[in-house]
């Protein structure tokens, strides 16, 4: 059987279509039916409008979850709306719970997290910002971070408006050192992360002091041992071949240990801080020629082909000991690790606004997975070959730190079978003329 809702609308439409005919009819029954159809239609429209009004009020009231009573098709509509609102409410509760858990997790972190808008105003921060930066959260919400952290180095870093890293004393705890990182977000916002690195710096200083002290203490005993070995080698009673062989091996290993101690002391000196100002005028071209002359025997024994491109008038405002370390270590590495018969090319010249010192060879090359670790202390690509060549594993680390003292940088390029290229770049403010 057809329900009322299935036949009422068609009947009303049919009656409405016939109403003009019935109203024009002189028969009283026809006129009465036309008027009745119009009244029913008005009632039907008014009822639907009332249901629409109830639906609008229900959706406008977030606290009233249960739908109002209805019948017919509107009962189904309100039922669908109820299920939709219930699902939305459940999703909202789950999202609020997730956000609450996320906020609690972020708040217990020891690192400072700050979300900034494109104008540098604080949008969000965790609890650590009060302990390390001295901010008051949420009182400082919407305040420019540059107004609250007045460290000059931080202001210069912040106004640069680019990703990067900075170290500065903690504004709220000056005895602590913070490392700050800035990350740019696609919408122009930025995330700043500050972490307390005081303990790491303390451990690093302990390591440096230990290496420097131990190296210094080893120098005197090694000097004594080396002196006695030389004395024994010159003693007539130790002239048999077996004794001389032992003494020669002892002398070689003692010299190797002395080289290691010297490199450790050099590295400790370079890590100690910036060089005293001002430096002297140092011309690397002369240092290159002296180093190549001192290594002439090794070069000839391996039949290496040497070529140079040196600007003898181009100098650096630096300290000779540091630049000598750079030149000597890069050239010695090239001579040690370049196979016999290959070529070594040494360059010292201007390159744009910079000056660059380059040592390149046509040797075996270095696999790419090793390049990012070459400047680590004692790191060796081929441990067996490096020990046989007598290297200490500190040469490139010394070069890196010596260059950094003069705002320079070490760049490494290499590929297996295509040789290697080591270049040290110095900025224009460090250059001078002979």
C-alpha positions in Angstrom: 0.0 0.0 0.0 1.3 3.4 -0.9 2.1 5.6 2.1 0.8 9.1 2.5 4.1 10.7 1.7 4.2 8.8 -1.7 0.8 10.0 -3.0 0.2 13.4 -1.2 2.7 15.4 -3.2 1.5 14.1 -6.6 -2.1 14.7 -5.6 -1.4 18.2 -4.4 0.3 19.0 -7.7 -2.5 17.5 -9.7 -5.0 19.4 -7.6 -3.1 22.7 -8.0 -2.9 22.2 -11.7 -6.7 21.7 -11.9 -7.5 24.5 -9.4 -7.9 27.3 -12.0 -10.3 25.1 -13.9 -12.3 24.3 -10.7 -12.3 27.9 -9.6 -13.8 28.9 -12.9 -16.4 26.3 -12.6 -19.9 27.5 -11.5 -20.6 24.3 -9.6 -20.2 24.8 -5.8 -18.6 21.4 -5.3 -15.8 22.1 -7.9 -15.1 25.5 -6.3 -15.0 23.9 -2.8 -12.5 21.3 -4.0 -10.3 24.0 -5.6 -10.2 26.0 -2.4 -9.6 22.8 -0.3 -6.6 21.9 -2.6 -5.1 25.4 -2.2 -5.5 25.2 1.6 -3.9 21.8 1.7 -1.0 23.1 -0.5 -0.5 26.0 1.8 -0.5 23.8 4.8 2.0 21.4 3.1 4.4 24.2 2.2 4.1 25.7 5.7 4.8 22.4 7.3 8.0 21.8 5.2 9.2 25.3 6.0 8.7 24.6 9.7 10.8 21.4 9.3 13.6 23.4 7.5 13.5 25.9 10.3 13.8 23.2 13.0 16.7 21.7 11.0 18.5 25.1 10.8 18.0 25.7 14.6 19.3 22.2 15.4 22.5 22.7 13.4 23.0 26.1 14.8 22.9 24.7 18.4 26.1 22.8 19.0 25.0 21.7 22.5 21.8 20.1 21.4 22.9 16.8 19.9 19.6 15.0 19.9 17.4 15.8 16.8 13.9 17.3 17.2 10.9 15.1 16.7 9.8 14.7 13.0 7.8 12.4 10.7 7.9 11.2 7.2 10.9 12.1 5.1 12.0 14.6 7.6 12.5 11.8 10.2 15.0 10.2 7.8 16.7 13.6 7.2 17.0 14.3 11.0 18.3 10.7 11.5 21.0 11.2 8.9 21.9 14.6 10.4 22.1 13.0 13.9 24.5 10.3 12.7 26.6 12.9 10.9 26.8 15.2 13.9 27.6 12.3 16.2 30.4 11.2 13.9 31.7 14.8 13.7 31.6 15.1 17.5 33.5 11.8 17.9 36.2 13.0 15.4 36.4 16.3 17.3 36.9 14.6 20.6 39.5 12.3 19.1 41.3 15.3 17.6 41.2 17.2 20.9 42.6 14.2 22.8 45.4 13.8 20.2 46.2 17.6 20.4 46.2 17.4 24.2 48.6 14.4 24.2 50.8 16.1 21.6 50.9 19.3 23.7 51.8 17.4 26.8 54.5 15.5 25.0 56.0 18.8 23.6 55.8 20.5 27.0 57.9 17.8 28.7 60.7 18.2 26.2 63.8 19.8 27.6 64.3 21.7 24.3 62.6 25.0 23.5 60.2 25.0 20.6 58.8 28.2 19.2 56.4 28.7 16.3 56.6 32.2 14.7 54.5 33.9 12.1 56.1 35.6 9.1 56.4 38.8 11.1 58.4 37.0 13.8 55.6 37.0 16.4 55.2 34.1 18.8 52.3 31.8 17.8 53.1 28.9 20.1 55.7 27.8 22.6 56.4 25.0 25.1 57.2 25.2 28.8 61.0 25.1 28.3 60.8 28.6 26.8 60.3 30.0 30.3 63.2 28.1 31.8 65.8 28.9 29.2 64.6 32.0 27.3 62.8 33.7 30.2 59.6 34.0 28.2 56.2 34.1 29.9 53.8 31.7 28.2 51.0 32.3 27.3 51.4 36.0 28.3 53.9 36.6 25.5 51.7 35.1 22.8 51.7 37.4 19.8 54.8 39.3 21.0 57.8 39.7 18.5 60.6 37.3 19.6 63.2 40.0 18.8 61.7 42.2 21.5 62.0 39.5 24.1 65.5 38.1 23.3 67.9 41.1 23.1 71.2 39.3 22.5 72.9 41.2 19.6 74.1 38.0 17.9 70.7 36.5 18.1 69.1 39.7 16.6 71.5 39.6 13.7 70.7 35.9 13.1 67.0 36.5 13.5 66.8 39.4 11.2 68.6 37.5 8.5 65.3 35.6 8.0 66.9 32.4 6.8 67.5 28.9 8.1 70.6 28.4 10.1 72.2 27.7 13.5 73.4 29.9 16.3 75.0 29.5 19.7 74.4 32.0 22.5 74.1 32.1 26.3 70.7 31.3 27.7 68.9 34.6 28.5 67.4 33.1 31.7 70.5 31.0 32.6 73.6 32.8 31.4 75.8 29.9 32.6 74.1 27.7 30.1 74.9 27.7 26.3 72.1 27.2 23.8 72.2 26.1 20.2 69.4 27.4 18.2 68.1 26.2 14.8 65.7 27.9 12.6 63.5 26.0 10.1 61.4 27.8 7.5 57.9 26.5 6.8 56.1 26.7 3.4 53.5 29.2 4.6 56.1 31.8 5.7 56.0 30.7 9.3 59.2 29.4 11.0 60.0 27.0 13.8 62.9 27.7 16.2 64.4 25.0 18.3 66.8 25.8 21.2 68.7 23.0 23.1 71.0 23.2 26.0 74.5 22.1 24.8 76.4 23.1 27.9 77.1 19.5 28.8 78.3 18.7 25.3 80.6 21.7 25.3 82.0 20.7 28.7 82.7 17.2 27.5 84.3 18.5 24.3 86.6 20.8 26.4 87.5 17.9 28.6 88.4 15.8 25.6 90.5 18.7 24.1 92.3 19.2 27.4 93.0 15.5 27.8 94.4 15.1 24.3 96.6 18.2 24.7 97.9 17.2 28.1 98.6 13.6 27.2 100.3 14.7 23.9 102.4 17.2 25.8 103.4 14.6 28.4 104.3 12.0 25.7 106.6 14.4 23.9 109.4 14.3 26.5 109.6 10.5 27.0 109.5 10.0 23.2 112.4 12.5 22.8 114.4 10.6 25.4 113.7 7.2 23.8 114.5 8.5 20.4 117.8 9.9 21.7 118.8 6.6 23.3 118.0 4.7 20.2 120.2 7.0 18.1 123.0 6.5 20.7 122.6 2.7 20.5 122.7 2.8 16.7 126.0 4.6 16.9 127.5 2.3 19.6 130.2 -0.1 18.3 129.0 -3.0 20.4 125.5 -2.9 18.7 126.9 -3.3 15.2 125.5 -6.8 14.4 122.7 -7.0 11.8 120.1 -8.3 14.1 120.5 -5.6 16.7 120.7 -2.9 14.1 117.4 -4.2 12.6 115.7 -4.0 16.0 117.0 -0.6 16.6 115.9 0.6 13.1 112.4 -0.7 13.7 112.3 1.0 17.1 113.5 4.3 15.5 110.8 4.1 12.9 108.0 3.5 15.4 109.3 6.2 17.7 109.3 8.7 14.8 105.8 7.6 13.9 104.6 8.3 17.5 106.4 11.6 17.5 104.5 12.6 14.3 101.2 11.5 15.9 102.0 13.6 19.1 103.0 16.6 16.9 99.7 16.3 15.0 97.6 16.0 18.1 99.3 19.1 19.6 98.7 21.0 16.4 95.1 20.0 16.3 94.7 21.0 20.0 96.2 24.4 19.3 93.9 24.9 16.3 90.8 24.0 18.3 91.8 26.3 21.2 90.2 29.3 19.5 90.7 32.1 17.0 94.3 33.1 16.1 95.7 36.3 17.6 95.3 39.4 15.4 96.7 40.6 13.2 98.5 37.9 11.3 101.6 38.3 9.1 101.6 38.3 5.3 102.1 34.6 4.3 102.6 33.7 0.7 101.5 30.0 0.2 103.4 29.8 -3.2 106.7 29.8 -1.4 105.4 27.2 1.1 104.3 25.0 -1.8 107.8 25.1 -3.4 109.5 24.3 0.0 107.2 21.4 0.6 107.7 19.9 -2.9 111.5 20.3 -2.6 111.5 18.5 0.8 109.4 15.6 -0.8 111.5 15.4 -4.0 112.8 12.0 -3.0 109.4 10.4 -2.6 108.1 12.1 -5.8 111.0 10.7 -7.8 110.8 7.2 -6.3 107.1 7.0 -7.4 107.8 8.8 -10.7 105.0 11.2 -10.1 104.4 14.0 -12.6 104.1 17.4 -10.8 102.7 20.6 -12.1 101.9 23.9 -10.4 100.0 27.1 -11.0 101.1 29.5 -8.3 100.4 33.2 -7.9 103.6 34.3 -6.0 102.3 37.8 -5.3 99.1 36.6 -3.7 99.4 36.4 0.1 97.2 35.8 3.2 97.0 37.7 6.4 97.5 34.7 8.6 100.1 32.9 10.7 102.8 31.0 8.9 102.5 27.9 11.1 98.8 27.4 10.2 99.2 27.9 6.5 102.2 25.6 6.5 100.0 22.9 8.1 97.5 23.2 5.3 100.0 23.1 2.5 102.1 20.4 4.0 99.2 18.0 4.9 97.4 18.3 1.5 100.6 17.8 -0.5 101.9 15.0 1.7 98.5 13.2 1.4 98.6 13.5 -2.4 102.2 12.2 -2.6 101.5 9.3 -0.2 98.2 8.1 -1.8 98.7 8.8 -5.5 99.9 5.6 -7.4 103.2 5.6 -9.2 103.3 7.4 -12.6 100.2 9.5 -11.9 100.0 13.3 -11.9 99.6 15.8 -9.1 98.6 19.4 -9.8 99.0 22.2 -7.2 97.2 25.6 -7.6 97.3 28.8 -5.6 95.4 31.7 -7.3 92.4 34.0 -7.1 89.0 32.6 -7.9 86.4 35.4 -8.1 86.4 37.2 -4.8 88.3 34.4 -3.1 91.7 32.8 -3.1 91.9 29.0 -3.5 94.6 26.5 -2.7 94.0 23.3 -4.7 95.8 19.9 -4.7 94.4 17.4 -7.2 95.6 14.1 -8.5 94.8 11.4 -11.1 94.9 8.6 -8.6 92.4 5.9 -7.6 89.8 8.3 -6.1 87.7 7.9 -3.1 84.2 6.2 -2.9 81.4 8.7 -2.2 80.4 7.1 1.0 83.7 8.0 2.6 83.8 11.7 1.6 81.7 13.2 4.4 83.9 11.5 7.0 87.4 12.2 5.7 87.9 15.2 8.0 87.1 13.1 11.1 90.0 12.4 13.4 91.8 9.1 12.7 89.3 8.1 9.9 90.9 6.0 7.2 89.4 4.9 3.9 91.8 2.0 3.6 93.2 1.2 7.1 95.8 -1.2 5.9 97.2 1.1 3.2 97.2 4.1 5.6 99.2 2.4 8.3 101.7 1.2 5.7 102.2 4.8 4.5 102.7 6.0 8.0 99.9 8.6 8.2 98.4 9.6 11.5 94.8 10.1 10.2 94.7 13.7 11.4 95.9 15.6 8.3 92.6 16.6 6.8 91.2 17.4 10.3 94.1 19.8 10.8 93.5 21.3 7.4 89.8 21.8 8.1 90.4 23.5 11.5 93.4 25.6 10.3 91.2 26.9 7.4 88.3 27.7 9.7 90.5 30.0 11.8 90.8 32.3 8.8 87.1 32.0 7.7 88.1 29.5 5.1 86.5 26.2 4.1 87.8 22.8 2.9 86.0 21.2 -0.1 86.5 17.6 -1.2 85.7 16.2 -4.6 86.6 12.6 -5.7 85.3 9.7 -7.6 86.7 6.1 -8.0 89.0 6.0 -11.0 88.9 9.8 -11.6 91.2 11.0 -8.9 90.7 13.5 -6.1 90.5 17.3 -5.6 91.1 19.0 -2.3 90.6 22.8 -2.3 90.8 25.4 0.5 88.9 28.6 -0.1 89.8 31.9 1.7 87.6 35.0 1.7 88.7 38.3 0.2 89.1 40.0 3.6 92.0 37.6 4.4 94.0 38.4 1.2 96.9 40.6 0.6 99.8 41.2 -1.8 103.5 40.5 -1.3 
